[in-house]
Amino acid sequence: MRVRVDFDSCDSNGLCALAAPTVFEVRDDDYLYVLQENPPQELWDEVTQAATACPKLAITLEDQ
């Protein structure tokens, strides 16, 4: 799985970071950072929840 974020749509609200804190992080500069673009399989459920939680639908998950 590969995580993609449309940063033009993202408003960095942090809902994804709450769902998958080892994959997403909103830093003090109020920008979202993807910590693991290719997360291990054991995190896929969290990452899927994070993508679903995004109100802007800015997160897409691609098969590799």
Distance bins in CASP14 RR format, pairs under 12 A and 6 or more apart:
PFRMAT RR
TARGET T0000
AUTHOR 0000-0000-0000
RMODE 2
METHOD distances of the structure
MODEL  1
1 20 0 0 0 0 0 1 0 0 0 0 0
1 23 0 0 0 0 0 1 0 0 0 0 0
1 36 0 0 0 0 1 0 0 0 0 0 0
1 37 0 0 0 0 1 0 0 0 0 0 0
1 38 1 0 0 1 0 0 0 0 0 0 0
1 39 1 0 0 1 0 0 0 0 0 0 0
1 40 0 0 0 0 1 0 0 0 0 0 0
1 41 1 0 0 1 0 0 0 0 0 0 0
1 42 0 0 0 0 0 1 0 0 0 0 0
1 43 0 0 0 0 1 0 0 0 0 0 0
1 44 1 0 1 0 0 0 0 0 0 0 0
1 45 0 0 0 0 0 1 0 0 0 0 0
1 46 0 0 0 0 0 1 0 0 0 0 0
1 47 1 0 0 1 0 0 0 0 0 0 0
1 48 0 0 0 0 1 0 0 0 0 0 0
1 50 0 0 0 0 0 1 0 0 0 0 0
1 51 0 0 0 0 0 1 0 0 0 0 0
1 59 0 0 0 0 0 1 0 0 0 0 0
1 60 0 0 0 0 0 1 0 0 0 0 0
1 61 1 0 1 0 0 0 0 0 0 0 0
1 62 1 0 0 1 0 0 0 0 0 0 0
1 63 1 0 0 1 0 0 0 0 0 0 0
1 64 1 0 0 1 0 0 0 0 0 0 0
2 23 0 0 0 0 0 1 0 0 0 0 0
2 34 0 0 0 0 0 1 0 0 0 0 0
2 36 0 0 0 0 0 1 0 0 0 0 0
2 37 1 0 0 1 0 0 0 0 0 0 0
2 38 1 0 1 0 0 0 0 0 0 0 0
2 39 0 0 0 0 1 0 0 0 0 0 0
2 44 0 0 0 0 0 1 0 0 0 0 0
2 47 0 0 0 0 0 1 0 0 0 0 0
2 51 0 0 0 0 0 1 0 0 0 0 0
2 59 0 0 0 0 0 1 0 0 0 0 0
2 60 0 0 0 0 1 0 0 0 0 0 0
2 61 1 0 0 1 0 0 0 0 0 0 0
2 62 1 0 1 0 0 0 0 0 0 0 0
2 63 1 0 0 1 0 0 0 0 0 0 0
2 64 1 0 1 0 0 0 0 0 0 0 0
3 16 0 0 0 0 1 0 0 0 0 0 0
3 20 0 0 0 0 1 0 0 0 0 0 0
3 22 0 0 0 0 0 1 0 0 0 0 0
3 23 1 0 0 1 0 0 0 0 0 0 0
3 24 0 0 0 0 1 0 0 0 0 0 0
3 32 0 0 0 0 0 1 0 0 0 0 0
3 33 0 0 0 0 0 1 0 0 0 0 0
3 34 1 0 1 0 0 0 0 0 0 0 0
3 35 0 0 0 0 1 0 0 0 0 0 0
3 36 1 0 0 1 0 0 0 0 0 0 0
3 37 1 0 1 0 0 0 0 0 0 0 0
3 38 1 0 0 1 0 0 0 0 0 0 0
3 39 1 0 0 1 0 0 0 0 0 0 0
3 40 0 0 0 0 0 1 0 0 0 0 0
3 43 0 0 0 0 1 0 0 0 0 0 0
3 44 0 0 0 0 0 1 0 0 0 0 0
3 46 0 0 0 0 0 1 0 0 0 0 0
3 47 1 0 0 1 0 0 0 0 0 0 0
3 48 0 0 0 0 0 1 0 0 0 0 0
3 50 0 0 0 0 1 0 0 0 0 0 0
3 51 0 0 0 0 1 0 0 0 0 0 0
3 54 0 0 0 0 0 1 0 0 0 0 0
3 58 0 0 0 0 0 1 0 0 0 0 0
3 59 1 0 0 1 0 0 0 0 0 0 0
3 60 1 0 0 1 0 0 0 0 0 0 0
3 61 1 0 0 1 0 0 0 0 0 0 0
3 62 0 0 0 0 1 0 0 0 0 0 0
3 63 0 0 0 0 0 1 0 0 0 0 0
3 64 0 0 0 0 0 1 0 0 0 0 0
4 10 0 0 0 0 0 1 0 0 0 0 0
4 34 0 0 0 0 1 0 0 0 0 0 0
4 37 0 0 0 0 1 0 0 0 0 0 0
4 38 0 0 0 0 0 1 0 0 0 0 0
4 47 0 0 0 0 0 1 0 0 0 0 0
4 51 0 0 0 0 1 0 0 0 0 0 0
4 54 0 0 0 0 0 1 0 0 0 0 0
4 57 0 0 0 0 0 1 0 0 0 0 0
4 58 0 0 0 0 1 0 0 0 0 0 0
4 59 1 0 0 1 0 0 0 0 0 0 0
4 60 1 0 1 0 0 0 0 0 0 0 0
4 61 1 0 0 1 0 0 0 0 0 0 0
4 62 1 0 0 1 0 0 0 0 0 0 0
4 63 0 0 0 0 0 1 0 0 0 0 0
4 64 0 0 0 0 0 1 0 0 0 0 0
5 11 0 0 0 0 0 1 0 0 0 0 0
5 12 0 0 0 0 1 0 0 0 0 0 0
5 14 0 0 0 0 0 1 0 0 0 0 0
5 16 0 0 0 0 1 0 0 0 0 0 0
5 17 0 0 0 0 0 1 0 0 0 0 0
5 23 0 0 0 0 0 1 0 0 0 0 0
5 24 0 0 0 0 1 0 0 0 0 0 0
5 25 0 0 0 0 0 1 0 0 0 0 0
5 26 0 0 0 0 0 1 0 0 0 0 0
5 31 0 0 0 0 0 1 0 0 0 0 0
5 32 1 0 0 1 0 0 0 0 0 0 0
5 33 0 0 0 0 1 0 0 0 0 0 0
5 34 1 0 1 0 0 0 0 0 0 0 0
5 35 0 0 0 0 0 1 0 0 0 0 0
5 37 0 0 0 0 1 0 0 0 0 0 0
5 47 0 0 0 0 0 1 0 0 0 0 0
5 50 0 0 0 0 0 1 0 0 0 0 0
5 51 0 0 0 0 1 0 0 0 0 0 0
5 54 0 0 0 0 1 0 0 0 0 0 0
5 56 0 0 0 0 1 0 0 0 0 0 0
5 57 0 0 0 0 0 1 0 0 0 0 0
5 58 1 0 1 0 0 0 0 0 0 0 0
5 59 1 0 1 0 0 0 0 0 0 0 0
5 60 1 0 0 1 0 0 0 0 0 0 0
5 61 0 0 0 0 0 1 0 0 0 0 0
5 62 0 0 0 0 0 1 0 0 0 0 0
6 32 0 0 0 0 0 1 0 0 0 0 0
6 34 0 0 0 0 0 1 0 0 0 0 0
6 51 0 0 0 0 0 1 0 0 0 0 0
6 54 0 0 0 0 1 0 0 0 0 0 0
6 56 1 0 0 1 0 0 0 0 0 0 0
6 57 0 0 0 0 1 0 0 0 0 0 0
6 58 1 0 1 0 0 0 0 0 0 0 0
6 59 1 0 0 1 0 0 0 0 0 0 0
6 60 1 0 0 1 0 0 0 0 0 0 0
7 31 0 0 0 0 1 0 0 0 0 0 0
7 32 1 0 0 1 0 0 0 0 0 0 0
7 33 0 0 0 0 0 1 0 0 0 0 0
7 34 0 0 0 0 1 0 0 0 0 0 0
7 56 0 0 0 0 0 1 0 0 0 0 0
7 58 1 0 0 1 0 0 0 0 0 0 0
7 59 0 0 0 0 0 1 0 0 0 0 0
8 32 0 0 0 0 0 1 0 0 0 0 0
8 56 0 0 0 0 1 0 0 0 0 0 0
8 58 0 0 0 0 1 0 0 0 0 0 0
9 32 0 0 0 0 0 1 0 0 0 0 0
9 54 0 0 0 0 1 0 0 0 0 0 0
9 55 0 0 0 0 1 0 0 0 0 0 0
9 56 1 0 1 0 0 0 0 0 0 0 0
9 57 1 0 0 1 0 0 0 0 0 0 0
9 58 1 0 1 0 0 0 0 0 0 0 0
9 59 0 0 0 0 1 0 0 0 0 0 0
9 60 0 0 0 0 0 1 0 0 0 0 0
10 16 0 0 0 0 1 0 0 0 0 0 0
10 17 0 0 0 0 0 1 0 0 0 0 0
10 24 0 0 0 0 0 1 0 0 0 0 0
10 26 0 0 0 0 1 0 0 0 0 0 0
10 30 0 0 0 0 0 1 0 0 0 0 0
10 31 0 0 0 0 1 0 0 0 0 0 0
10 32 1 0 1 0 0 0 0 0 0 0 0
10 33 0 0 0 0 0 1 0 0 0 0 0
10 34 0 0 0 0 0 1 0 0 0 0 0
10 50 0 0 0 0 0 1 0 0 0 0 0
10 51 0 0 0 0 0 1 0 0 0 0 0
10 54 1 0 0 1 0 0 0 0 0 0 0
10 55 0 0 0 0 0 1 0 0 0 0 0
10 56 1 0 0 1 0 0 0 0 0 0 0
10 57 0 0 0 0 1 0 0 0 0 0 0
10 58 1 0 1 0 0 0 0 0 0 0 0
10 59 0 0 0 0 1 0 0 0 0 0 0
10 60 0 0 0 0 0 1 0 0 0 0 0
11 26 0 0 0 0 0 1 0 0 0 0 0
11 30 0 0 0 0 1 0 0 0 0 0 0
11 31 0 0 0 0 0 1 0 0 0 0 0
11 32 0 0 0 0 1 0 0 0 0 0 0
11 54 0 0 0 0 1 0 0 0 0 0 0
11 55 1 0 0 1 0 0 0 0 0 0 0
11 56 1 0 1 0 0 0 0 0 0 0 0
11 57 0 0 0 0 0 1 0 0 0 0 0
11 58 1 0 0 1 0 0 0 0 0 0 0
12 24 0 0 0 0 1 0 0 0 0 0 0
12 25 0 0 0 0 0 1 0 0 0 0 0
12 26 1 0 1 0 0 0 0 0 0 0 0
12 27 0 0 0 0 1 0 0 0 0 0 0
12 28 0 0 0 0 0 1 0 0 0 0 0
12 29 0 0 0 0 1 0 0 0 0 0 0
12 30 1 0 1 0 0 0 0 0 0 0 0
12 31 1 0 1 0 0 0 0 0 0 0 0
12 32 1 0 1 0 0 0 0 0 0 0 0
12 33 0 0 0 0 1 0 0 0 0 0 0
12 34 0 0 0 0 0 1 0 0 0 0 0
12 54 0 0 0 0 0 1 0 0 0 0 0
12 55 0 0 0 0 0 1 0 0 0 0 0
12 56 0 0 0 0 1 0 0 0 0 0 0
12 58 0 0 0 0 1 0 0 0 0 0 0
12 59 0 0 0 0 0 1 0 0 0 0 0
13 19 0 0 0 0 0 1 0 0 0 0 0
13 24 0 0 0 0 0 1 0 0 0 0 0
13 26 1 0 0 1 0 0 0 0 0 0 0
13 30 0 0 0 0 1 0 0 0 0 0 0
13 31 0 0 0 0 0 1 0 0 0 0 0
13 32 0 0 0 0 1 0 0 0 0 0 0
13 50 0 0 0 0 0 1 0 0 0 0 0
13 53 0 0 0 0 1 0 0 0 0 0 0
13 54 0 0 0 0 1 0 0 0 0 0 0
13 55 1 0 0 1 0 0 0 0 0 0 0
13 56 0 0 0 0 1 0 0 0 0 0 0
13 58 0 0 0 0 1 0 0 0 0 0 0
13 59 0 0 0 0 0 1 0 0 0 0 0
14 20 0 0 0 0 0 1 0 0 0 0 0
14 21 0 0 0 0 1 0 0 0 0 0 0
14 23 0 0 0 0 0 1 0 0 0 0 0
14 24 1 0 0 1 0 0 0 0 0 0 0
14 25 0 0 0 0 1 0 0 0 0 0 0
14 26 1 0 1 0 0 0 0 0 0 0 0
14 27 0 0 0 0 0 1 0 0 0 0 0
14 30 0 0 0 0 1 0 0 0 0 0 0
14 31 0 0 0 0 0 1 0 0 0 0 0
14 32 1 0 0 1 0 0 0 0 0 0 0
14 33 0 0 0 0 0 1 0 0 0 0 0
14 50 0 0 0 0 1 0 0 0 0 0 0
14 53 0 0 0 0 1 0 0 0 0 0 0
14 54 0 0 0 0 1 0 0 0 0 0 0
14 55 0 0 0 0 0 1 0 0 0 0 0
14 56 0 0 0 0 0 1 0 0 0 0 0
14 58 0 0 0 0 0 1 0 0 0 0 0
14 59 0 0 0 0 0 1 0 0 0 0 0
15 21 0 0 0 0 0 1 0 0 0 0 0
15 24 0 0 0 0 1 0 0 0 0 0 0
15 26 0 0 0 0 1 0 0 0 0 0 0
15 32 0 0 0 0 0 1 0 0 0 0 0
15 49 0 0 0 0 1 0 0 0 0 0 0
15 50 1 0 0 1 0 0 0 0 0 0 0
15 51 0 0 0 0 0 1 0 0 0 0 0
15 52 0 0 0 0 1 0 0 0 0 0 0
15 53 1 0 1 0 0 0 0 0 0 0 0
15 54 1 0 0 1 0 0 0 0 0 0 0
15 55 1 0 0 1 0 0 0 0 0 0 0
15 56 0 0 0 0 1 0 0 0 0 0 0
15 57 0 0 0 0 0 1 0 0 0 0 0
15 58 0 0 0 0 0 1 0 0 0 0 0
15 59 0 0 0 0 1 0 0 0 0 0 0
16 22 0 0 0 0 0 1 0 0 0 0 0
16 23 1 0 0 1 0 0 0 0 0 0 0
16 24 1 0 1 0 0 0 0 0 0 0 0
16 25 0 0 0 0 1 0 0 0 0 0 0
16 26 0 0 0 0 1 0 0 0 0 0 0
16 32 1 0 0 1 0 0 0 0 0 0 0
16 33 0 0 0 0 0 1 0 0 0 0 0
16 34 0 0 0 0 1 0 0 0 0 0 0
16 35 0 0 0 0 0 1 0 0 0 0 0
16 46 0 0 0 0 1 0 0 0 0 0 0
16 47 0 0 0 0 1 0 0 0 0 0 0
16 48 0 0 0 0 0 1 0 0 0 0 0
16 49 0 0 0 0 1 0 0 0 0 0 0
16 50 1 1 0 0 0 0 0 0 0 0 0
16 51 1 0 0 1 0 0 0 0 0 0 0
16 52 0 0 0 0 1 0 0 0 0 0 0
16 53 1 0 0 1 0 0 0 0 0 0 0
16 54 1 0 1 0 0 0 0 0 0 0 0
16 55 0 0 0 0 0 1 0 0 0 0 0
16 56 0 0 0 0 0 1 0 0 0 0 0
16 57 0 0 0 0 0 1 0 0 0 0 0
16 58 0 0 0 0 1 0 0 0 0 0 0
16 59 1 0 0 1 0 0 0 0 0 0 0
16 60 0 0 0 0 0 1 0 0 0 0 0
16 61 0 0 0 0 0 1 0 0 0 0 0
17 23 0 0 0 0 1 0 0 0 0 0 0
17 24 1 0 1 0 0 0 0 0 0 0 0
17 25 1 0 1 0 0 0 0 0 0 0 0
17 26 1 0 1 0 0 0 0 0 0 0 0
17 27 0 0 0 0 1 0 0 0 0 0 0
17 30 0 0 0 0 0 1 0 0 0 0 0
17 31 0 0 0 0 0 1 0 0 0 0 0
17 32 1 0 0 1 0 0 0 0 0 0 0
17 33 0 0 0 0 1 0 0 0 0 0 0
17 34 0 0 0 0 0 1 0 0 0 0 0
17 35 0 0 0 0 1 0 0 0 0 0 0
17 46 0 0 0 0 0 1 0 0 0 0 0
17 47 0 0 0 0 0 1 0 0 0 0 0
17 49 0 0 0 0 0 1 0 0 0 0 0
17 50 1 0 0 1 0 0 0 0 0 0 0
17 53 0 0 0 0 1 0 0 0 0 0 0
17 54 0 0 0 0 0 1 0 0 0 0 0
17 59 0 0 0 0 0 1 0 0 0 0 0
18 24 0 0 0 0 1 0 0 0 0 0 0
18 25 0 0 0 0 0 1 0 0 0 0 0
18 26 0 0 0 0 1 0 0 0 0 0 0
18 46 0 0 0 0 0 1 0 0 0 0 0
18 49 0 0 0 0 1 0 0 0 0 0 0
18 50 0 0 0 0 1 0 0 0 0 0 0
18 53 1 0 0 1 0 0 0 0 0 0 0
18 54 0 0 0 0 0 1 0 0 0 0 0
19 43 0 0 0 0 0 1 0 0 0 0 0
19 44 0 0 0 0 0 1 0 0 0 0 0
19 45 0 0 0 0 1 0 0 0 0 0 0
19 46 1 0 1 0 0 0 0 0 0 0 0
19 47 1 0 0 1 0 0 0 0 0 0 0
19 48 0 0 0 0 1 0 0 0 0 0 0
19 49 1 0 1 0 0 0 0 0 0 0 0
19 50 1 1 0 0 0 0 0 0 0 0 0
19 51 0 0 0 0 1 0 0 0 0 0 0
19 52 0 0 0 0 1 0 0 0 0 0 0
19 53 1 0 1 0 0 0 0 0 0 0 0
19 54 0 0 0 0 1 0 0 0 0 0 0
19 59 0 0 0 0 1 0 0 0 0 0 0
20 32 0 0 0 0 0 1 0 0 0 0 0
20 34 0 0 0 0 1 0 0 0 0 0 0
20 35 0 0 0 0 1 0 0 0 0 0 0
20 36 0 0 0 0 1 0 0 0 0 0 0
20 39 1 0 0 1 0 0 0 0 0 0 0
20 40 0 0 0 0 0 1 0 0 0 0 0
20 42 0 0 0 0 0 1 0 0 0 0 0
20 43 1 0 0 1 0 0 0 0 0 0 0
20 44 0 0 0 0 1 0 0 0 0 0 0
20 45 0 0 0 0 1 0 0 0 0 0 0
20 46 1 1 0 0 0 0 0 0 0 0 0
20 47 1 0 1 0 0 0 0 0 0 0 0
20 48 0 0 0 0 1 0 0 0 0 0 0
20 49 1 0 0 1 0 0 0 0 0 0 0
20 50 1 0 1 0 0 0 0 0 0 0 0
20 51 0 0 0 0 1 0 0 0 0 0 0
20 52 0 0 0 0 0 1 0 0 0 0 0
20 53 0 0 0 0 1 0 0 0 0 0 0
20 54 0 0 0 0 0 1 0 0 0 0 0
20 59 0 0 0 0 1 0 0 0 0 0 0
20 61 0 0 0 0 0 1 0 0 0 0 0
21 33 0 0 0 0 0 1 0 0 0 0 0
21 35 0 0 0 0 1 0 0 0 0 0 0
21 36 0 0 0 0 0 1 0 0 0 0 0
21 39 0 0 0 0 0 1 0 0 0 0 0
21 43 0 0 0 0 0 1 0 0 0 0 0
21 46 0 0 0 0 1 0 0 0 0 0 0
21 47 0 0 0 0 0 1 0 0 0 0 0
21 49 0 0 0 0 0 1 0 0 0 0 0
21 50 0 0 0 0 1 0 0 0 0 0 0
22 33 0 0 0 0 0 1 0 0 0 0 0
22 34 0 0 0 0 0 1 0 0 0 0 0
22 35 1 0 0 1 0 0 0 0 0 0 0
22 36 1 0 0 1 0 0 0 0 0 0 0
22 39 1 0 0 1 0 0 0 0 0 0 0
22 40 0 0 0 0 1 0 0 0 0 0 0
22 42 0 0 0 0 0 1 0 0 0 0 0
22 43 1 0 0 1 0 0 0 0 0 0 0
22 46 1 0 0 1 0 0 0 0 0 0 0
22 47 0 0 0 0 1 0 0 0 0 0 0
22 50 0 0 0 0 0 1 0 0 0 0 0
23 32 0 0 0 0 0 1 0 0 0 0 0
23 33 0 0 0 0 1 0 0 0 0 0 0
23 34 1 0 0 1 0 0 0 0 0 0 0
23 35 1 0 1 0 0 0 0 0 0 0 0
23 36 1 0 1 0 0 0 0 0 0 0 0
23 37 0 0 0 0 1 0 0 0 0 0 0
23 38 0 0 0 0 1 0 0 0 0 0 0
23 39 1 0 1 0 0 0 0 0 0 0 0
23 40 0 0 0 0 1 0 0 0 0 0 0
23 42 0 0 0 0 0 1 0 0 0 0 0
23 43 1 0 0 1 0 0 0 0 0 0 0
23 44 0 0 0 0 1 0 0 0 0 0 0
23 45 0 0 0 0 0 1 0 0 0 0 0
23 46 1 0 0 1 0 0 0 0 0 0 0
23 47 1 0 1 0 0 0 0 0 0 0 0
23 48 0 0 0 0 0 1 0 0 0 0 0
23 49 0 0 0 0 0 1 0 0 0 0 0
23 50 1 0 0 1 0 0 0 0 0 0 0
23 51 0 0 0 0 0 1 0 0 0 0 0
23 59 0 0 0 0 1 0 0 0 0 0 0
23 61 0 0 0 0 0 1 0 0 0 0 0
24 31 0 0 0 0 0 1 0 0 0 0 0
24 32 1 0 0 1 0 0 0 0 0 0 0
24 33 1 0 0 1 0 0 0 0 0 0 0
24 34 1 0 0 1 0 0 0 0 0 0 0
24 35 1 0 0 1 0 0 0 0 0 0 0
24 36 0 0 0 0 1 0 0 0 0 0 0
24 37 0 0 0 0 0 1 0 0 0 0 0
24 39 0 0 0 0 1 0 0 0 0 0 0
24 43 0 0 0 0 0 1 0 0 0 0 0
24 46 0 0 0 0 1 0 0 0 0 0 0
24 47 0 0 0 0 1 0 0 0 0 0 0
24 49 0 0 0 0 0 1 0 0 0 0 0
24 50 1 0 0 1 0 0 0 0 0 0 0
24 51 0 0 0 0 1 0 0 0 0 0 0
24 53 0 0 0 0 0 1 0 0 0 0 0
24 54 0 0 0 0 1 0 0 0 0 0 0
24 58 0 0 0 0 0 1 0 0 0 0 0
24 59 0 0 0 0 1 0 0 0 0 0 0
25 31 0 0 0 0 1 0 0 0 0 0 0
25 32 1 0 0 1 0 0 0 0 0 0 0
25 33 1 0 1 0 0 0 0 0 0 0 0
25 34 0 0 0 0 1 0 0 0 0 0 0
25 35 1 0 1 0 0 0 0 0 0 0 0
25 36 0 0 0 0 0 1 0 0 0 0 0
25 50 0 0 0 0 0 1 0 0 0 0 0
26 32 1 0 1 0 0 0 0 0 0 0 0
26 33 1 0 0 1 0 0 0 0 0 0 0
26 34 0 0 0 0 0 1 0 0 0 0 0
26 35 0 0 0 0 0 1 0 0 0 0 0
26 50 0 0 0 0 0 1 0 0 0 0 0
27 33 1 0 0 1 0 0 0 0 0 0 0
27 34 0 0 0 0 0 1 0 0 0 0 0
27 35 0 0 0 0 0 1 0 0 0 0 0
32 50 0 0 0 0 0 1 0 0 0 0 0
32 54 0 0 0 0 1 0 0 0 0 0 0
32 56 0 0 0 0 0 1 0 0 0 0 0
32 58 0 0 0 0 1 0 0 0 0 0 0
32 59 0 0 0 0 1 0 0 0 0 0 0
34 47 0 0 0 0 0 1 0 0 0 0 0
34 50 0 0 0 0 0 1 0 0 0 0 0
34 51 0 0 0 0 0 1 0 0 0 0 0
34 58 0 0 0 0 0 1 0 0 0 0 0
34 59 0 0 0 0 1 0 0 0 0 0 0
34 60 0 0 0 0 0 1 0 0 0 0 0
34 61 0 0 0 0 0 1 0 0 0 0 0
35 43 0 0 0 0 0 1 0 0 0 0 0
35 47 0 0 0 0 0 1 0 0 0 0 0
35 50 0 0 0 0 0 1 0 0 0 0 0
36 42 0 0 0 0 0 1 0 0 0 0 0
36 43 1 0 0 1 0 0 0 0 0 0 0
36 44 0 0 0 0 0 1 0 0 0 0 0
36 46 0 0 0 0 0 1 0 0 0 0 0
36 47 0 0 0 0 1 0 0 0 0 0 0
36 50 0 0 0 0 0 1 0 0 0 0 0
37 43 0 0 0 0 0 1 0 0 0 0 0
37 47 0 0 0 0 0 1 0 0 0 0 0
37 59 0 0 0 0 0 1 0 0 0 0 0
37 61 0 0 0 0 0 1 0 0 0 0 0
37 62 0 0 0 0 0 1 0 0 0 0 0
37 64 0 0 0 0 0 1 0 0 0 0 0
38 44 0 0 0 0 0 1 0 0 0 0 0
38 47 0 0 0 0 0 1 0 0 0 0 0
38 61 0 0 0 0 0 1 0 0 0 0 0
38 62 0 0 0 0 1 0 0 0 0 0 0
38 63 0 0 0 0 0 1 0 0 0 0 0
38 64 1 0 0 1 0 0 0 0 0 0 0
39 45 0 0 0 0 0 1 0 0 0 0 0
39 46 0 0 0 0 1 0 0 0 0 0 0
39 47 1 0 1 0 0 0 0 0 0 0 0
39 48 0 0 0 0 0 1 0 0 0 0 0
39 50 0 0 0 0 1 0 0 0 0 0 0
39 51 0 0 0 0 0 1 0 0 0 0 0
39 59 0 0 0 0 0 1 0 0 0 0 0
39 61 0 0 0 0 1 0 0 0 0 0 0
39 64 0 0 0 0 0 1 0 0 0 0 0
40 46 0 0 0 0 0 1 0 0 0 0 0
40 47 0 0 0 0 1 0 0 0 0 0 0
41 47 0 0 0 0 0 1 0 0 0 0 0
41 48 0 0 0 0 0 1 0 0 0 0 0
41 64 0 0 0 0 0 1 0 0 0 0 0
43 49 0 0 0 0 0 1 0 0 0 0 0
43 50 0 0 0 0 1 0 0 0 0 0 0
43 61 0 0 0 0 0 1 0 0 0 0 0
44 50 0 0 0 0 0 1 0 0 0 0 0
44 51 0 0 0 0 0 1 0 0 0 0 0
44 61 0 0 0 0 1 0 0 0 0 0 0
44 63 0 0 0 0 0 1 0 0 0 0 0
44 64 0 0 0 0 0 1 0 0 0 0 0
45 51 0 0 0 0 0 1 0 0 0 0 0
45 52 0 0 0 0 0 1 0 0 0 0 0
45 61 0 0 0 0 0 1 0 0 0 0 0
46 52 0 0 0 0 0 1 0 0 0 0 0
46 53 0 0 0 0 0 1 0 0 0 0 0
46 59 0 0 0 0 0 1 0 0 0 0 0
46 61 0 0 0 0 0 1 0 0 0 0 0
47 53 0 0 0 0 0 1 0 0 0 0 0
47 54 0 0 0 0 0 1 0 0 0 0 0
47 59 0 0 0 0 1 0 0 0 0 0 0
47 60 0 0 0 0 0 1 0 0 0 0 0
47 61 1 0 0 1 0 0 0 0 0 0 0
47 62 0 0 0 0 0 1 0 0 0 0 0
48 54 0 0 0 0 0 1 0 0 0 0 0
48 59 0 0 0 0 1 0 0 0 0 0 0
48 60 0 0 0 0 0 1 0 0 0 0 0
48 61 1 0 0 1 0 0 0 0 0 0 0
49 59 0 0 0 0 0 1 0 0 0 0 0
49 61 0 0 0 0 0 1 0 0 0 0 0
50 57 0 0 0 0 0 1 0 0 0 0 0
50 58 0 0 0 0 0 1 0 0 0 0 0
50 59 1 0 0 1 0 0 0 0 0 0 0
50 60 0 0 0 0 0 1 0 0 0 0 0
50 61 0 0 0 0 1 0 0 0 0 0 0
51 57 0 0 0 0 1 0 0 0 0 0 0
51 58 0 0 0 0 1 0 0 0 0 0 0
51 59 1 0 1 0 0 0 0 0 0 0 0
51 60 1 0 0 1 0 0 0 0 0 0 0
51 61 1 0 1 0 0 0 0 0 0 0 0
51 62 0 0 0 0 0 1 0 0 0 0 0
52 58 0 0 0 0 0 1 0 0 0 0 0
52 59 0 0 0 0 1 0 0 0 0 0 0
52 60 0 0 0 0 0 1 0 0 0 0 0
52 61 0 0 0 0 1 0 0 0 0 0 0
53 59 0 0 0 0 1 0 0 0 0 0 0
54 60 0 0 0 0 1 0 0 0 0 0 0
54 61 0 0 0 0 0 1 0 0 0 0 0
END
